[in-house]
Amino acid sequence: MTGKIRVGIGGWTYEPWRGVFYPEKWSQKRELEYASRHTTSIEQ
């Protein structure tokens, strides 16, 4: 059996993610842009 794995997140503005998931010094207003390139779906 084969299938696709989809990864999604329930939001994107989490301060603890800064410097961990988001690159150091990445601006907060660009976090959605970054997250959308690295996950399959984002819940608002």
Predicted model as a PDB file, atoms N, CA, C, CB and O in Angstrom, pLDDT in the B-factor column:
MODEL        1                                                                  
ATOM      1  N   MET A   1       0.842  -1.183   0.000  1.00 72.00           N  
ATOM      2  CA  MET A   1       0.000   0.000   0.000  1.00 72.00           C  
ATOM      3  C   MET A   1       0.881   1.238   0.000  1.00 72.00           C  
ATOM      4  CB  MET A   1      -0.955   0.003   1.215  1.00 72.00           C  
ATOM      5  O   MET A   1       1.835   1.325   0.774  1.00 72.00           O  
ATOM      6  N   THR A   2       0.570   2.187  -0.855  1.00 87.00           N  
ATOM      7  CA  THR A   2       1.316   3.442  -0.904  1.00 87.00           C  
ATOM      8  C   THR A   2       0.339   4.599  -0.787  1.00 87.00           C  
ATOM      9  CB  THR A   2       2.149   3.553  -2.211  1.00 87.00           C  
ATOM     10  O   THR A   2      -0.849   4.463  -1.077  1.00 87.00           O  
ATOM     11  N   GLY A   3       0.847   5.708  -0.368  1.00 91.00           N  
ATOM     12  CA  GLY A   3       0.014   6.886  -0.227  1.00 91.00           C  
ATOM     13  C   GLY A   3       0.868   8.111  -0.019  1.00 91.00           C  
ATOM     14  O   GLY A   3       2.096   8.033   0.001  1.00 91.00           O  
ATOM     15  N   LYS A   4       0.221   9.227   0.134  1.00 87.00           N  
ATOM     16  CA  LYS A   4       0.924  10.483   0.370  1.00 87.00           C  
ATOM     17  C   LYS A   4       0.767  10.884   1.819  1.00 87.00           C  
ATOM     18  CB  LYS A   4       0.403  11.595  -0.559  1.00 87.00           C  
ATOM     19  O   LYS A   4      -0.288  10.681   2.420  1.00 87.00           O  
ATOM     20  N   ILE A   5       1.787  11.438   2.362  1.00 86.00           N  
ATOM     21  CA  ILE A   5       1.726  12.001   3.696  1.00 86.00           C  
ATOM     22  C   ILE A   5       1.568  13.500   3.544  1.00 86.00           C  
ATOM     23  CB  ILE A   5       2.992  11.639   4.538  1.00 86.00           C  
ATOM     24  O   ILE A   5       2.346  14.151   2.847  1.00 86.00           O  
ATOM     25  N   ARG A   6       0.567  14.036   4.193  1.00 86.00           N  
ATOM     26  CA  ARG A   6       0.320  15.477   4.136  1.00 86.00           C  
ATOM     27  C   ARG A   6       0.562  16.055   5.521  1.00 86.00           C  
ATOM     28  CB  ARG A   6      -1.133  15.791   3.642  1.00 86.00           C  
ATOM     29  O   ARG A   6       0.100  15.515   6.526  1.00 86.00           O  
ATOM     30  N   VAL A   7       1.281  17.142   5.556  1.00 85.00           N  
ATOM     31  CA  VAL A   7       1.599  17.793   6.822  1.00 85.00           C  
ATOM     32  C   VAL A   7       0.929  19.153   6.844  1.00 85.00           C  
ATOM     33  CB  VAL A   7       3.136  17.926   7.022  1.00 85.00           C  
ATOM     34  O   VAL A   7       1.073  19.941   5.909  1.00 85.00           O  
ATOM     35  N   GLY A   8       0.198  19.426   7.911  1.00 91.00           N  
ATOM     36  CA  GLY A   8      -0.474  20.713   8.037  1.00 91.00           C  
ATOM     37  C   GLY A   8      -0.269  21.277   9.431  1.00 91.00           C  
ATOM     38  O   GLY A   8       0.118  20.562  10.355  1.00 91.00           O  
ATOM     39  N   ILE A   9      -0.530  22.554   9.570  1.00 94.00           N  
ATOM     40  CA  ILE A   9      -0.403  23.217  10.865  1.00 94.00           C  
ATOM     41  C   ILE A   9      -1.678  24.005  11.160  1.00 94.00           C  
ATOM     42  CB  ILE A   9       0.838  24.151  10.891  1.00 94.00           C  
ATOM     43  O   ILE A   9      -2.373  24.439  10.242  1.00 94.00           O  
ATOM     44  N   GLY A  10      -1.974  24.183  12.423  1.00 94.00           N  
ATOM     45  CA  GLY A  10      -3.161  24.912  12.854  1.00 94.00           C  
ATOM     46  C   GLY A  10      -2.822  26.343  13.217  1.00 94.00           C  
ATOM     47  O   GLY A  10      -2.989  26.751  14.366  1.00 94.00           O  
ATOM     48  N   GLY A  11      -2.354  27.098  12.260  1.00 93.00           N  
ATOM     49  CA  GLY A  11      -1.922  28.469  12.483  1.00 93.00           C  
ATOM     50  C   GLY A  11      -0.461  28.613  12.107  1.00 93.00           C  
ATOM     51  O   GLY A  11       0.198  27.633  11.758  1.00 93.00           O  
ATOM     52  N   TRP A  12       0.042  29.830  12.179  1.00 93.00           N  
ATOM     53  CA  TRP A  12       1.442  30.038  11.784  1.00 93.00           C  
ATOM     54  C   TRP A  12       2.144  31.106  12.593  1.00 93.00           C  
ATOM     55  CB  TRP A  12       1.514  30.401  10.337  1.00 93.00           C  
ATOM     56  O   TRP A  12       3.356  31.260  12.444  1.00 93.00           O  
ATOM     57  N   THR A  13       1.472  31.837  13.420  1.00 92.00           N  
ATOM     58  CA  THR A  13       2.120  32.917  14.177  1.00 92.00           C  
ATOM     59  C   THR A  13       2.397  32.476  15.615  1.00 92.00           C  
ATOM     60  CB  THR A  13       1.239  34.190  14.170  1.00 92.00           C  
ATOM     61  O   THR A  13       1.729  32.913  16.552  1.00 92.00           O  
ATOM     62  N   TYR A  14       3.376  31.619  15.767  1.00 93.00           N  
ATOM     63  CA  TYR A  14       3.760  31.099  17.072  1.00 93.00           C  
ATOM     64  C   TYR A  14       5.166  31.588  17.402  1.00 93.00           C  
ATOM     65  CB  TYR A  14       3.690  29.545  17.099  1.00 93.00           C  
ATOM     66  O   TYR A  14       6.133  31.187  16.754  1.00 93.00           O  
ATOM     67  N   GLU A  15       5.278  32.434  18.387  1.00 94.00           N  
ATOM     68  CA  GLU A  15       6.569  33.013  18.740  1.00 94.00           C  
ATOM     69  C   GLU A  15       7.654  31.966  19.005  1.00 94.00           C  
ATOM     70  CB  GLU A  15       6.412  33.884  19.950  1.00 94.00           C  
ATOM     71  O   GLU A  15       8.793  32.167  18.583  1.00 94.00           O  
ATOM     72  N   PRO A  16       7.346  30.849  19.694  1.00 96.00           N  
ATOM     73  CA  PRO A  16       8.397  29.849  19.927  1.00 96.00           C  
ATOM     74  C   PRO A  16       8.971  29.217  18.653  1.00 96.00           C  
ATOM     75  CB  PRO A  16       7.856  28.764  20.802  1.00 96.00           C  
ATOM     76  O   PRO A  16      10.041  28.612  18.692  1.00 96.00           O  
ATOM     77  N   TRP A  17       8.276  29.353  17.544  1.00 96.00           N  
ATOM     78  CA  TRP A  17       8.764  28.801  16.278  1.00 96.00           C  
ATOM     79  C   TRP A  17       9.837  29.671  15.647  1.00 96.00           C  
ATOM     80  CB  TRP A  17       7.616  28.630  15.308  1.00 96.00           C  
ATOM     81  O   TRP A  17      10.580  29.208  14.782  1.00 96.00           O  
ATOM     82  N   ARG A  18       9.926  30.923  16.068  1.00 96.00           N  
ATOM     83  CA  ARG A  18      10.896  31.850  15.469  1.00 96.00           C  
ATOM     84  C   ARG A  18      12.305  31.434  15.836  1.00 96.00           C  
ATOM     85  CB  ARG A  18      10.632  33.300  15.926  1.00 96.00           C  
ATOM     86  O   ARG A  18      12.650  31.326  17.012  1.00 96.00           O  
ATOM     87  N   GLY A  19      13.116  31.203  14.815  1.00 96.00           N  
ATOM     88  CA  GLY A  19      14.478  30.732  15.030  1.00 96.00           C  
ATOM     89  C   GLY A  19      14.573  29.217  15.125  1.00 96.00           C  
ATOM     90  O   GLY A  19      15.673  28.666  15.163  1.00 96.00           O  
ATOM     91  N   VAL A  20      13.413  28.531  15.163  1.00 96.00           N  
ATOM     92  CA  VAL A  20      13.383  27.061  15.185  1.00 96.00           C  
ATOM     93  C   VAL A  20      12.827  26.566  13.847  1.00 96.00           C  
ATOM     94  CB  VAL A  20      12.515  26.523  16.390  1.00 96.00           C  
ATOM     95  O   VAL A  20      13.539  25.924  13.074  1.00 96.00           O  
ATOM     96  N   PHE A  21      11.565  26.863  13.581  1.00 95.00           N  
ATOM     97  CA  PHE A  21      10.962  26.532  12.282  1.00 95.00           C  
ATOM     98  C   PHE A  21      11.258  27.638  11.273  1.00 95.00           C  
ATOM     99  CB  PHE A  21       9.426  26.324  12.421  1.00 95.00           C  
ATOM    100  O   PHE A  21      11.713  27.371  10.161  1.00 95.00           O  
ATOM    101  N   TYR A  22      10.999  28.870  11.668  1.00 97.00           N  
ATOM    102  CA  TYR A  22      11.294  30.011  10.799  1.00 97.00           C  
ATOM    103  C   TYR A  22      12.764  30.378  10.945  1.00 97.00           C  
ATOM    104  CB  TYR A  22      10.382  31.231  11.140  1.00 97.00           C  
ATOM    105  O   TYR A  22      13.321  30.281  12.039  1.00 97.00           O  
ATOM    106  N   PRO A  23      13.395  30.797   9.857  1.00 96.00           N  
ATOM    107  CA  PRO A  23      14.802  31.197   9.934  1.00 96.00           C  
ATOM    108  C   PRO A  23      15.000  32.384  10.884  1.00 96.00           C  
ATOM    109  CB  PRO A  23      15.326  31.552   8.537  1.00 96.00           C  
ATOM    110  O   PRO A  23      14.093  33.191  11.087  1.00 96.00           O  
ATOM    111  N   GLU A  24      16.175  32.469  11.446  1.00 94.00           N  
ATOM    112  CA  GLU A  24      16.533  33.613  12.297  1.00 94.00           C  
ATOM    113  C   GLU A  24      16.296  34.906  11.520  1.00 94.00           C  
ATOM    114  CB  GLU A  24      18.023  33.520  12.772  1.00 94.00           C  
ATOM    115  O   GLU A  24      16.576  34.980  10.324  1.00 94.00           O  
ATOM    116  N   LYS A  25      15.787  35.906  12.199  1.00 93.00           N  
ATOM    117  CA  LYS A  25      15.581  37.246  11.643  1.00 93.00           C  
ATOM    118  C   LYS A  25      14.561  37.291  10.507  1.00 93.00           C  
ATOM    119  CB  LYS A  25      16.889  37.788  11.149  1.00 93.00           C  
ATOM    120  O   LYS A  25      14.519  38.265   9.755  1.00 93.00           O  
ATOM    121  N   TRP A  26      13.737  36.246  10.374  1.00 93.00           N  
ATOM    122  CA  TRP A  26      12.675  36.242   9.369  1.00 93.00           C  
ATOM    123  C   TRP A  26      11.577  37.159   9.888  1.00 93.00           C  
ATOM    124  CB  TRP A  26      12.130  34.779   9.089  1.00 93.00           C  
ATOM    125  O   TRP A  26      11.198  37.050  11.054  1.00 93.00           O  
ATOM    126  N   SER A  27      11.057  38.051   9.069  1.00 95.00           N  
ATOM    127  CA  SER A  27      10.044  38.998   9.540  1.00 95.00           C  
ATOM    128  C   SER A  27       8.714  38.281   9.793  1.00 95.00           C  
ATOM    129  CB  SER A  27       9.851  40.140   8.513  1.00 95.00           C  
ATOM    130  O   SER A  27       8.343  37.357   9.070  1.00 95.00           O  
ATOM    131  N   GLN A  28       8.012  38.724  10.828  1.00 94.00           N  
ATOM    132  CA  GLN A  28       6.751  38.096  11.205  1.00 94.00           C  
ATOM    133  C   GLN A  28       5.726  38.160  10.072  1.00 94.00           C  
ATOM    134  CB  GLN A  28       6.188  38.762  12.452  1.00 94.00           C  
ATOM    135  O   GLN A  28       4.959  37.216   9.880  1.00 94.00           O  
ATOM    136  N   LYS A  29       5.708  39.247   9.333  1.00 94.00           N  
ATOM    137  CA  LYS A  29       4.710  39.363   8.272  1.00 94.00           C  
ATOM    138  C   LYS A  29       4.974  38.413   7.108  1.00 94.00           C  
ATOM    139  CB  LYS A  29       4.666  40.783   7.765  1.00 94.00           C  
ATOM    140  O   LYS A  29       4.117  38.266   6.237  1.00 94.00           O  
ATOM    141  N   ARG A  30       6.133  37.768   7.069  1.00 96.00           N  
ATOM    142  CA  ARG A  30       6.434  36.795   6.006  1.00 96.00           C  
ATOM    143  C   ARG A  30       6.306  35.351   6.480  1.00 96.00           C  
ATOM    144  CB  ARG A  30       7.837  37.027   5.471  1.00 96.00           C  
ATOM    145  O   ARG A  30       6.604  34.427   5.724  1.00 96.00           O  
ATOM    146  N   GLU A  31       5.864  35.142   7.732  1.00 95.00           N  
ATOM    147  CA  GLU A  31       5.772  33.783   8.276  1.00 95.00           C  
ATOM    148  C   GLU A  31       4.786  32.914   7.505  1.00 95.00           C  
ATOM    149  CB  GLU A  31       5.366  33.835   9.737  1.00 95.00           C  
ATOM    150  O   GLU A  31       5.065  31.738   7.269  1.00 95.00           O  
ATOM    151  N   LEU A  32       3.644  33.461   7.109  1.00 95.00           N  
ATOM    152  CA  LEU A  32       2.678  32.678   6.335  1.00 95.00           C  
ATOM    153  C   LEU A  32       3.289  32.238   5.008  1.00 95.00           C  
ATOM    154  CB  LEU A  32       1.391  33.493   6.086  1.00 95.00           C  
ATOM    155  O   LEU A  32       3.111  31.095   4.586  1.00 95.00           O  
ATOM    156  N   GLU A  33       3.992  33.126   4.367  1.00 95.00           N  
ATOM    157  CA  GLU A  33       4.670  32.797   3.103  1.00 95.00           C  
ATOM    158  C   GLU A  33       5.626  31.617   3.303  1.00 95.00           C  
ATOM    159  CB  GLU A  33       5.446  34.032   2.561  1.00 95.00           C  
ATOM    160  O   GLU A  33       5.617  30.669   2.517  1.00 95.00           O  
ATOM    161  N   TYR A  34       6.437  31.676   4.338  1.00 96.00           N  
ATOM    162  CA  TYR A  34       7.406  30.619   4.610  1.00 96.00           C  
ATOM    163  C   TYR A  34       6.707  29.301   4.936  1.00 96.00           C  
ATOM    164  CB  TYR A  34       8.327  31.027   5.763  1.00 96.00           C  
ATOM    165  O   TYR A  34       7.051  28.256   4.385  1.00 96.00           O  
ATOM    166  N   ALA A  35       5.728  29.358   5.831  1.00 96.00           N  
ATOM    167  CA  ALA A  35       5.013  28.148   6.246  1.00 96.00           C  
ATOM    168  C   ALA A  35       4.298  27.495   5.067  1.00 96.00           C  
ATOM    169  CB  ALA A  35       4.003  28.478   7.351  1.00 96.00           C  
ATOM    170  O   ALA A  35       4.259  26.268   4.975  1.00 96.00           O  
ATOM    171  N   SER A  36       3.740  28.286   4.176  1.00 94.00           N  
ATOM    172  CA  SER A  36       3.008  27.731   3.034  1.00 94.00           C  
ATOM    173  C   SER A  36       3.922  26.990   2.066  1.00 94.00           C  
ATOM    174  CB  SER A  36       2.277  28.837   2.297  1.00 94.00           C  
ATOM    175  O   SER A  36       3.462  26.136   1.308  1.00 94.00           O  
ATOM    176  N   ARG A  37       5.189  27.305   2.086  1.00 94.00           N  
ATOM    177  CA  ARG A  37       6.149  26.612   1.208  1.00 94.00           C  
ATOM    178  C   ARG A  37       6.670  25.319   1.833  1.00 94.00           C  
ATOM    179  CB  ARG A  37       7.327  27.533   0.883  1.00 94.00           C  
ATOM    180  O   ARG A  37       7.289  24.508   1.143  1.00 94.00           O  
ATOM    181  N   HIS A  38       6.429  25.117   3.125  1.00 93.00           N  
ATOM    182  CA  HIS A  38       6.980  23.961   3.818  1.00 93.00           C  
ATOM    183  C   HIS A  38       5.936  23.011   4.402  1.00 93.00           C  
ATOM    184  CB  HIS A  38       7.867  24.427   4.906  1.00 93.00           C  
ATOM    185  O   HIS A  38       6.294  22.009   5.020  1.00 93.00           O  
ATOM    186  N   THR A  39       4.657  23.309   4.215  1.00 92.00           N  
ATOM    187  CA  THR A  39       3.594  22.423   4.681  1.00 92.00           C  
ATOM    188  C   THR A  39       2.565  22.242   3.577  1.00 92.00           C  
ATOM    189  CB  THR A  39       2.926  22.980   5.962  1.00 92.00           C  
ATOM    190  O   THR A  39       2.521  23.013   2.619  1.00 92.00           O  
ATOM    191  N   THR A  40       1.738  21.213   3.723  1.00 90.00           N  
ATOM    192  CA  THR A  40       0.706  20.932   2.746  1.00 90.00           C  
ATOM    193  C   THR A  40      -0.534  21.789   2.962  1.00 90.00           C  
ATOM    194  CB  THR A  40       0.338  19.473   2.792  1.00 90.00           C  
ATOM    195  O   THR A  40      -1.194  22.189   2.003  1.00 90.00           O  
ATOM    196  N   SER A  41      -0.850  22.070   4.224  1.00 92.00           N  
ATOM    197  CA  SER A  41      -2.046  22.864   4.503  1.00 92.00           C  
ATOM    198  C   SER A  41      -1.841  23.683   5.779  1.00 92.00           C  
ATOM    199  CB  SER A  41      -3.294  21.949   4.637  1.00 92.00           C  
ATOM    200  O   SER A  41      -1.047  23.325   6.649  1.00 92.00           O  
ATOM    201  N   ILE A  42      -2.584  24.798   5.866  1.00 93.00           N  
ATOM    202  CA  ILE A  42      -2.520  25.675   7.029  1.00 93.00           C  
ATOM    203  C   ILE A  42      -3.955  26.034   7.404  1.00 93.00           C  
ATOM    204  CB  ILE A  42      -1.656  26.966   6.739  1.00 93.00           C  
ATOM    205  O   ILE A  42      -4.720  26.535   6.580  1.00 93.00           O  
ATOM    206  N   GLU A  43      -4.301  25.770   8.646  1.00 91.00           N  
ATOM    207  CA  GLU A  43      -5.625  26.106   9.161  1.00 91.00           C  
ATOM    208  C   GLU A  43      -5.578  27.508   9.744  1.00 91.00           C  
ATOM    209  CB  GLU A  43      -6.096  25.074  10.228  1.00 91.00           C  
ATOM    210  O   GLU A  43      -4.614  27.876  10.415  1.00 91.00           O  
ATOM    211  N   GLN A  44      -6.619  28.287   9.488  1.00 85.00           N  
ATOM    212  CA  GLN A  44      -6.689  29.651  10.038  1.00 85.00           C  
ATOM    213  C   GLN A  44      -7.229  29.640  11.432  1.00 85.00           C  
ATOM    214  CB  GLN A  44      -7.547  30.548   9.167  1.00 85.00           C  
ATOM    215  O   GLN A  44      -7.359  30.696  12.052  1.00 85.00           O  
TER     216      GLN A  44                                                      
ENDMDL                                                                          
END                                                                             
